[in-house]
Every structure is written in C-alpha cells, then in structure tokens.
Amino acid sequence: MKAIRKCLFPAAGFGTRFLPVTKAMPKEMLPIVTKPLIQYGVEEAMQAGISGMAVVTGRGKRAIEDHFDVSYELDQQIAGSEKEDLLSDTREIMSRCTFSYIRQGEIRGLGHAILTGEPLIGDELFAVILADDYCVAEGDSVLAQMVHLYEEYQCSIIAIEEVPQEESFRYGIIEGETQDESVYRISNLVEKPAPTDAPSNLAIVGRYILTPDIFDIIRNTAPGRNGEVQITDALQSQAAQGKVIGYRFEGRRFDCGSVSGFIDATNYTYNKQNPQ
C-alpha cells in the first residue's frame, strides 16, 4: 500500500467575508489564539504521518511562505529569552516538513485549485486540507482517522458531517449507502443544493484523501455552479465507479470561513488551553 506523503493546501482565495483585514492579510493566517489557521492544518497533516506540504497560493499570500521560514532578525531579537519557546512548534514543523508553493493565476473553484497543485503532487496519492475548516479531535486527528480508513478502502475518502437541512445550500451534499455507522459508499454529490433538492443532510467538509487520477478527471470536468470547476463534480466520476467513501469523523469542525465560526473556534481553543 502506498503511503500518503503529501498534503495540498488550497490557499489562494480572497477571504472576502473577513474584509477589511484580509485586504492585506491571507485568511489562512488569521490567528486562533496565537497560531494561524494554516499552522493548525499543517500540524494535523503531520499527525497523519505526512511531511510534504504543498500550498496553492495567490497574489498577496507571501505571509504564508514567510511564516514557515527562518526569520533571522526575530531569532536574534528573542535569542536566550523565554520568548524563544513561543516559536518551538513552528521550528519543529520547519525541521520535519518540506514546503512547496505554486500560484493559482485565477480563482476558478476548488477543483481548479487542486488541479493547479498537480506539479507539486505528481502521480501519487495525496491529502487536501482547507485551512478555514478548523478541525479538532480528542484522539487521532481527523486526517489521521481518514488515513486509517484509506488503508481499508483504497479509494478517495472525503470527510462529511451532518448539517441542518436548511443549510444545504452552503455545502456539497452527498448521497450514499451506509457501510457502517460512520462510513458511506457515495453514489452522488451535489454542490450547494437548495434544501428541497438536497439528497441528504450529510455535507462535505474540508478534508480529502484523493487518488491521483483525480487530476485527469478535473481536467475533463466542465465548469459547474457559478462557472467554477467544482471538486464535487470531479468526484462524481469516481463515485459512479464506487470509488469514493464518505466518513463521519470523530471530532468537531469550526467553519472559520465565517466570522461567527472563527469566534467560536477562538473561544473554544482558548478555553481548552486555559481551563478554569
């Protein structure tokens, strides 16, 4: 069985729901307490045994590259002080992981962003993390849980969770056959359906394990909703062959693409770090 060595982070979006702060700051660098969202994603990938981090960026995203790089002036300034410990997690990431970057020239949907990352991934199995879906778990990280599931099913795995039916228009929604209480063999995926058209209340969230044939499938996938290339449309081709599994993960997701979800995530994390 092939190991999953790389995780792709689509990070070229504008983050318009957080304007004006995202006018000059990548939304992936928004802090949950003292760490940026994308660092939590990288740490989750590391917990799943992945060390190759591939980031699809865009104009104005240099702060992501700078974050996972040496800052000689800062290091010199805090050398020998208690503040050095504040960078221990970031230094550990830099020592254990490699980072590669590619720019997405135009924003044309998640499917297009994943295809843009193909030169960084090559012809191999890979994971995808959307950093603004901040996931926490008591045991194995969400992505680590999915890696274990891949070992059993050997096909694309997507994370799903129940959402209120009236909110189906915000998500990709799946339809499938139950394999056990948390695993579904997906037969259909619909991008942001109206509540009356949604085939279920099981929504796709920002964690994927994808087989490399997805790149050719995306290349041959016509633009869908809003004229964008949707990963849900591409996954439909795999689902038609029974090669997509949906997994209701153990843990909790915060939608940090929304202001309310970001505040909830910050409060949750602060309280976990500072129990009363």
C-alpha positions as CSV (number, residue, x, y, z in Angstrom):
1,M,0.0,0.0,0.0
2,K,1.3,3.4,-0.9
3,A,1.9,5.9,1.9
4,I,0.4,9.4,1.8
5,R,3.4,11.7,1.7
6,K,1.9,15.0,0.6
7,C,-0.9,17.3,1.7
8,L,-2.2,20.0,-0.6
9,F,-3.5,23.3,0.9
10,P,-5.6,25.4,-1.5
11,A,-4.9,28.9,-0.1
12,A,-5.5,31.4,-3.0
13,G,-8.9,32.7,-2.0
14,F,-9.6,36.3,-1.1
15,G,-11.3,35.7,2.2
16,T,-13.9,38.5,1.4
17,R,-16.1,37.6,4.4
18,F,-13.3,39.0,6.6
19,L,-12.7,42.3,4.8
20,P,-11.1,44.7,5.6
21,V,-8.5,42.6,7.5
22,T,-8.0,40.2,4.5
23,K,-7.3,43.1,2.2
24,A,-3.6,42.7,3.0
25,M,-3.5,39.5,5.2
26,P,-4.2,36.0,3.9
27,K,-7.3,34.5,5.6
28,E,-5.2,31.3,6.2
29,M,-3.0,33.5,8.6
30,L,-5.9,34.6,10.8
31,P,-5.0,33.5,14.3
32,I,-6.8,31.1,16.5
33,V,-5.4,32.4,19.8
34,T,-1.6,32.5,18.8
35,K,-1.3,30.2,15.8
36,P,-2.6,30.9,12.3
37,L,-5.2,28.6,10.8
38,I,-2.8,27.1,8.3
39,Q,-0.4,26.0,11.0
40,Y,-3.2,24.0,12.7
41,G,-3.8,22.4,9.3
42,V,-0.1,21.5,8.9
43,E,0.1,20.1,12.4
44,E,-3.0,17.9,11.6
45,A,-1.3,16.6,8.5
46,M,1.9,15.8,10.5
47,Q,-0.2,13.9,13.0
48,A,-1.3,11.8,10.0
49,G,2.3,11.0,9.1
50,I,2.6,13.5,6.3
51,S,5.7,15.7,5.9
52,G,5.3,17.2,2.4
53,M,3.2,20.3,2.5
54,A,2.2,21.7,-0.9
55,V,0.5,25.1,-0.9
56,V,-1.5,26.7,-3.7
57,T,-1.2,30.4,-3.1
58,G,-2.0,33.6,-5.0
59,R,-1.2,37.3,-5.1
60,G,-0.7,38.8,-1.6
61,K,-0.1,35.4,0.1
62,R,3.6,35.8,0.8
63,A,3.0,35.8,4.6
64,I,2.2,32.1,4.4
65,E,5.7,31.4,3.0
66,D,7.4,33.7,5.5
67,H,5.6,32.0,8.4
68,F,7.2,28.6,7.6
69,D,10.7,30.1,7.1
70,V,13.5,31.4,9.2
71,S,13.3,35.0,10.5
72,Y,16.9,35.8,11.3
73,E,16.1,39.2,12.8
74,L,13.4,37.8,15.1
75,D,15.5,34.9,16.1
76,Q,18.3,37.2,17.1
77,Q,16.0,39.5,18.9
78,I,14.5,36.8,21.2
79,A,17.6,34.5,21.5
80,G,18.1,33.5,25.1
81,S,14.8,34.8,26.3
82,E,11.7,33.0,27.5
83,K,10.0,34.0,24.2
84,E,12.1,31.5,22.3
85,D,9.7,28.8,23.5
86,L,6.8,30.5,21.7
87,L,8.4,29.5,18.3
88,S,9.1,25.9,19.3
89,D,6.1,24.5,17.5
90,T,6.9,26.4,14.3
91,R,10.6,25.4,14.4
92,E,9.5,21.7,14.9
93,I,7.4,22.0,11.7
94,M,10.2,23.5,9.8
95,S,12.6,20.8,10.8
96,R,10.3,17.9,10.0
97,C,8.5,19.2,6.9
98,T,9.2,20.4,3.4
99,F,7.1,23.2,1.9
100,S,6.5,23.8,-1.8
101,Y,4.4,26.6,-3.4
102,I,2.6,27.3,-6.6
103,R,0.4,30.3,-7.6
104,Q,-3.1,29.9,-8.8
105,G,-3.3,32.6,-11.6
106,E,-7.1,32.9,-11.4
107,I,-9.7,31.8,-8.9
108,R,-11.9,29.3,-10.6
109,G,-13.1,27.0,-7.9
110,L,-11.7,24.3,-5.6
111,G,-11.4,21.8,-8.4
112,H,-9.2,24.2,-10.3
113,A,-7.1,25.0,-7.2
114,I,-6.4,21.3,-6.7
115,L,-5.5,20.9,-10.4
116,T,-3.2,23.9,-10.0
117,G,-1.3,21.9,-7.4
118,E,-0.7,18.9,-9.6
119,P,3.0,19.9,-10.3
120,L,3.7,19.8,-6.6
121,I,1.9,16.4,-6.1
122,G,2.8,14.4,-9.1
123,D,1.3,11.0,-9.8
124,E,0.7,9.9,-6.2
125,L,-2.0,9.7,-3.6
126,F,-2.4,12.9,-1.6
127,A,-4.5,14.6,1.1
128,V,-6.2,18.0,0.9
129,I,-6.9,20.3,3.8
130,L,-8.9,23.5,3.6
131,A,-7.4,25.6,6.5
132,D,-10.5,27.5,7.2
133,D,-12.2,24.3,8.2
134,Y,-10.6,24.1,11.6
135,C,-11.0,20.5,13.0
136,V,-10.3,19.3,16.5
137,A,-10.3,15.8,17.9
138,E,-9.5,14.2,21.2
139,G,-7.6,11.2,19.8
140,D,-6.3,10.9,16.3
141,S,-6.6,14.0,14.1
142,V,-9.4,14.0,11.6
143,L,-6.9,13.4,8.7
144,A,-5.2,10.6,10.6
145,Q,-8.6,8.9,11.0
146,M,-9.1,9.2,7.3
147,V,-5.6,7.7,6.5
148,H,-6.6,4.7,8.6
149,L,-9.8,4.4,6.6
150,Y,-7.9,4.6,3.3
151,E,-5.9,1.6,4.4
152,E,-9.2,-0.4,4.4
153,Y,-11.0,1.0,1.3
154,Q,-8.1,2.1,-1.0
155,C,-10.0,4.8,-2.7
156,S,-10.8,8.5,-2.4
157,I,-12.0,9.5,1.1
158,I,-13.9,12.7,2.0
159,A,-14.9,14.0,5.4
160,I,-18.6,14.6,6.0
161,E,-20.8,15.8,8.8
162,E,-24.5,16.3,9.5
163,V,-25.8,19.8,8.9
164,P,-29.2,21.3,9.3
165,Q,-31.2,20.6,6.1
166,E,-32.0,24.3,5.6
167,E,-28.2,25.0,5.3
168,S,-27.6,22.5,2.5
169,F,-27.1,25.5,0.1
170,R,-23.8,26.2,1.7
171,Y,-22.2,22.8,1.2
172,G,-21.5,20.0,-1.2
173,I,-24.0,17.3,-0.2
174,I,-23.6,13.5,-0.6
175,E,-25.9,10.6,-1.2
176,G,-24.7,7.1,-0.4
177,E,-25.1,3.6,1.0
178,T,-24.2,3.1,4.6
179,Q,-21.2,0.8,5.2
180,D,-21.3,1.2,8.9
181,E,-22.5,3.9,11.3
182,S,-19.8,6.4,10.1
183,V,-18.9,5.2,6.6
184,Y,-20.8,5.7,3.4
185,R,-20.2,4.5,-0.1
186,I,-21.0,7.6,-2.1
187,S,-23.2,7.4,-5.2
188,N,-24.0,11.1,-5.7
189,L,-22.6,14.5,-4.9
190,V,-24.4,17.8,-5.3
191,E,-22.8,21.2,-5.0
192,K,-24.8,23.6,-2.8
193,P,-28.3,22.3,-3.5
194,A,-31.4,24.0,-2.3
195,P,-32.8,22.4,0.8
196,T,-35.7,20.9,-1.2
197,D,-33.2,19.3,-3.7
198,A,-30.6,18.0,-1.2
199,P,-30.3,14.2,-1.3
200,S,-29.3,14.1,2.4
201,N,-28.1,16.3,5.2
202,L,-24.5,15.0,5.0
203,A,-22.2,17.8,4.0
204,I,-18.6,17.6,2.7
205,V,-16.1,19.4,4.8
206,G,-12.5,20.4,4.0
207,R,-10.6,17.2,4.4
208,Y,-10.0,14.8,1.5
209,I,-7.7,11.9,0.5
210,L,-7.6,11.8,-3.3
211,T,-6.2,9.3,-5.7
212,P,-4.0,10.8,-8.5
213,D,-6.5,10.0,-11.3
214,I,-8.5,13.0,-10.0
215,F,-6.2,15.4,-11.9
216,D,-7.2,14.0,-15.3
217,I,-10.8,13.9,-14.2
218,I,-10.7,17.6,-13.2
219,R,-9.1,18.4,-16.5
220,N,-12.1,17.0,-18.2
221,T,-14.7,18.4,-15.9
222,A,-16.7,21.3,-17.3
223,P,-17.3,24.4,-15.1
224,G,-20.3,23.9,-12.9
225,R,-22.1,26.1,-10.3
226,N,-21.0,29.8,-10.6
227,G,-18.9,29.0,-13.6
228,E,-16.3,27.3,-11.3
229,V,-14.6,23.9,-11.6
230,Q,-16.1,22.1,-8.6
231,I,-14.3,19.2,-6.9
232,T,-17.7,17.7,-6.2
233,D,-18.4,17.4,-10.0
234,A,-15.0,15.7,-10.5
235,L,-15.6,13.3,-7.6
236,Q,-18.8,12.3,-9.2
237,S,-16.9,10.4,-11.8
238,Q,-15.1,8.3,-9.2
239,A,-18.3,7.9,-7.2
240,A,-20.0,6.4,-10.3
241,Q,-17.4,3.6,-10.0
242,G,-17.9,3.1,-6.3
243,K,-14.6,4.7,-5.5
244,V,-15.5,7.5,-3.1
245,I,-16.0,6.9,0.6
246,G,-17.6,9.5,2.9
247,Y,-16.5,9.4,6.5
248,R,-18.3,11.0,9.5
249,F,-15.3,11.8,11.5
250,E,-14.8,11.8,15.3
251,G,-14.2,15.4,16.4
252,R,-15.6,18.8,15.8
253,R,-15.3,21.3,12.9
254,F,-15.4,25.0,13.1
255,D,-16.2,27.0,9.9
256,C,-13.5,29.6,10.2
257,G,-14.5,31.0,6.8
258,S,-17.3,32.7,8.6
259,V,-16.8,35.3,11.3
260,S,-19.1,33.6,13.8
261,G,-17.3,30.2,13.3
262,F,-14.0,31.9,13.7
263,I,-15.0,33.5,17.0
264,D,-16.4,30.1,18.2
265,A,-13.1,28.4,17.3
266,T,-11.1,31.0,19.1
267,N,-13.2,30.8,22.3
268,Y,-13.1,27.0,22.2
269,T,-9.3,26.9,21.8
270,Y,-8.6,29.5,24.4
271,N,-10.8,27.7,26.9
272,K,-9.1,24.3,26.1
273,Q,-5.7,25.9,26.6
274,N,-6.7,27.8,29.8
275,P,-9.1,25.5,31.7
276,Q,-10.9,27.1,34.7
